[in-house]
Structures are given as structure tokens and as C-alpha cells.
Amino acid sequence: MRVKDLQKDELQFFYGTYLKSLDEQDDVMSALLKGRKSFEDLVHGLTDEQFLYSYGDGKWTVAEVLVHLIDTERVFQYRAFRISRNDKTPLPGFDHNQFVPESNANKRTKDDILKEYLSVREASISLFETMQNDHLKRIGTASNIPWSVAALGLVISGHQKHHENILQERYFN
């Protein structure tokens, strides 16, 4: 299922902004694979100064942004897993702003964060590559809103691309 094939009832408008970061021809798998390469390139290109840089008081460092991406992918991956297995239990939201200070991102190394990211991304790829089209179309509830499994997979990649764009605009320029 491609970005352009998603229906309005598969995700809320707010999350659609993440999809605008993707090529509308991307499907879940191509977006996940492109994102893996992009993240690796980003981390390998960071200097130690950039890694701990924040563009303002109260703004996350680059390291914190990277760990935020990992944390969010884990949550969305779990949601996709549950909904794909036809679990109708509404899934709770999470406070990403609470996760960041608890992540100890600024005490970690680039290699450590990259290793964790690659493990999480491989798990996402493994999960989604086994899904049939009917699984991708299943709709469940997370954070009190409806989601299709495909939308969750695409938002994982779109969320990453969105933050990579912010890093380019606000941190590296």
C-alpha cells in the first residue's frame, strides 16, 4: 500500500503532515528501507559537536532527536503489530516529551544510538514484510484515533523524514 493509496479514515490529519515528507509512490517497505539508509548517512555524517548541539534553550539536542525517532518507532511498531493481529483493544497514547529526558541520549555515543536504531528498524522491516494487504488495511484505535496498519508503517518513515528535515533546517544551517 502506497502513501497515495491511504484513505481518509486510516489516520488523522495531524499525522498526514508526516506523510507529506515521503514520496507518494512509496509503500511501507520502500519507505522503511529508504529511511534506514538516510538515518545511517545522517549519523555517520555527524561531528561530535553536532551530535550534542541544540539550537536553543529547551530544544532537544541532535542526540535526543535521534533517540526520539527510535522511541516513537518502537511505539508505532507495537501498535501496528497489535492491529495487524486483529486486536480490537484501544491502545493508549504516550508522552514523547516525557520520554526524551528519560532516554539519557546525551550520555550515549553515536555508534550506540545507530546500533539501537538499526535493531529497531530491522524489527519494523521484518514485521511489515510479512504482512499481506488485508493486514495492512486493518484499522484499530491508538491515542483515541483510528489507524490502519499501513498508515502506522508509513508514519514511522514520515516522522523520521520530518525530523531529518528539521535537523537540516534548524540545526545544520
Salt bridges, closest charged atoms under 4 A:
ASP5 OD2 - ARG2 NE 3.05
ASP26 OD1 - LYS34 NZ 2.69
ASP41 OD1 - LYS37 NZ 2.91
ASP48 OD1 - LYS110 NZ 3.73
GLU73 OE1 - ARG121 NH2 2.77
ASP87 OD2 - ARG82 NE 2.41
ASP112 OD2 - ARG108 NE 2.58
GLU116 OE2 - ARG74 NH2 2.69
GLU116 OE1 - ARG108 NH2 2.55
GLU122 OE2 - ARG36 NH1 2.31
ASP134 OD1 - HIS135 ND1 3.85
